[in-house]
Amino acid sequence: MMSTPGLLSVFRRTALAFALVTGGMPASAQESTNQSTDQSADQSATQIAGNQAVGEVVLIPSRVIYPGETINLAALKKVTLIVGKHKPEAVATRAEELDGKVAKRTLLPGRYIPSIAIREAWLVEQGASVQVFFIAGGLTISATAVTLQPGAAGDLVKVRNIDSGKILSGTVMADGTIQVSAS
């Protein structure tokens, strides 16, 4: 069977024109003005989108954030994900996940921020003088100690009692004190 070049060219032009008319616009721009005529097209676009993060807004660094630097919202910019772009699972992308946290490693502009690359700000710094409390029932014993490692609220840190020189482990409380328990 022999095909003529002119017929093939006409077929290609017709197919191209049809593709441009029916599917040339992005899915987000295909809003139907006549709902009764295009309901099936809207349903298929929704089914195609499925579980994708269509139009999801995420925060990424707008400049280099160095290790030990506190992350503030001024150093971040909002970006809307494109259709079909998936956000990785273990990244922080919302303001409440990032504001006030500290970078554990260099965060580059335009890149996602891995959850393991940020931490809570330290409530107690290494070498700081802190109050240590032992509470058992109605008994409360307090002492002054020096922290041997930094820690955020809820972290277990080691401290050295200034009077006795003993090393104790305790939990950092929200007010910056250390609570030890009987061991």
HUFENSUL-V205308 format. One record per pair of residues at least 12 apart in sequence whose ideal C-beta (glycine too) atoms are under 8 Angstrom apart, sorted by the first residue. I is the first residue (numbers start at 1). J is the second residue. If there is no record, write none. Layout:
i = {I I}
j = {J J}
//
This chain:
i = {26 27 27 27 27 27 28 28 28 30 30 49 52 52 52 53 53 53 53 54 54 55 55 55 56 56 56 57 57 57 57 58 58 58 58 58 58 58 58 59 59 59 59 59 59 59 59 59 59 60 60 60 60 60 60 60 60 60 61 61 61 61 61 61 61 61 61 62 62 62 62 63 63 64 64 64 64 65 65 65 66 66 67 67 67 67 68 68 69 69 70 70 70 70 71 71 71 71 71 71 71 71 72 72 73 73 73 76 76 87 88 90 90 90 91 91 91 91 92 92 92 92 93 93 97 97 98 98 100 101 101 101 101 102 102 102 102 102 103 103 104 104 104 104 105 119 120 120 121 122 122 122 123 123 123 123 123 123 124 124 124 124 124 124 124 125 125 126 126 126 126 127 127 128 128 129 129 129 129 130 130 130 130 130 130 130 130 131 131 131 131 131 132 132 132 132 132 132 132 132 132 132 133 133 133 133 134 134 134 134 135 136 143 143 143 144 144 144 145 145 145 145 145 145 146 146 146 147 147 148 148 151 152 153 153 153 154 154 155 155 156 156 156 156 157 157 157 157 157 159 159 168 169}
j = {83 45 48 49 54 83 54 55 83 42 45 83 83 84 86 81 85 86 87 81 83 80 81 83 80 81 87 78 79 80 81 78 79 80 81 87 93 94 112 73 76 77 78 79 93 94 95 98 113 76 77 79 93 109 110 111 112 113 75 76 77 107 108 109 110 111 113 75 76 77 109 75 109 106 107 108 109 103 106 107 103 106 103 104 105 106 102 103 102 103 100 101 102 121 98 99 100 101 102 103 107 118 99 100 95 98 99 95 98 112 112 114 115 116 112 113 114 115 113 114 115 118 112 113 115 118 113 118 121 118 119 120 121 118 119 120 121 122 117 118 116 117 118 119 117 152 152 153 152 150 151 152 151 152 153 172 174 176 147 150 151 157 172 176 178 147 150 147 148 149 150 146 147 146 147 144 145 146 162 144 145 146 147 159 176 177 178 143 144 145 177 178 144 145 159 161 168 170 177 178 179 180 177 178 179 180 179 180 181 182 179 182 161 162 163 161 162 163 159 160 161 162 168 178 159 160 162 159 178 160 167 172 172 172 173 174 171 172 171 172 169 170 171 172 169 170 171 172 178 178 180 180 183}
//
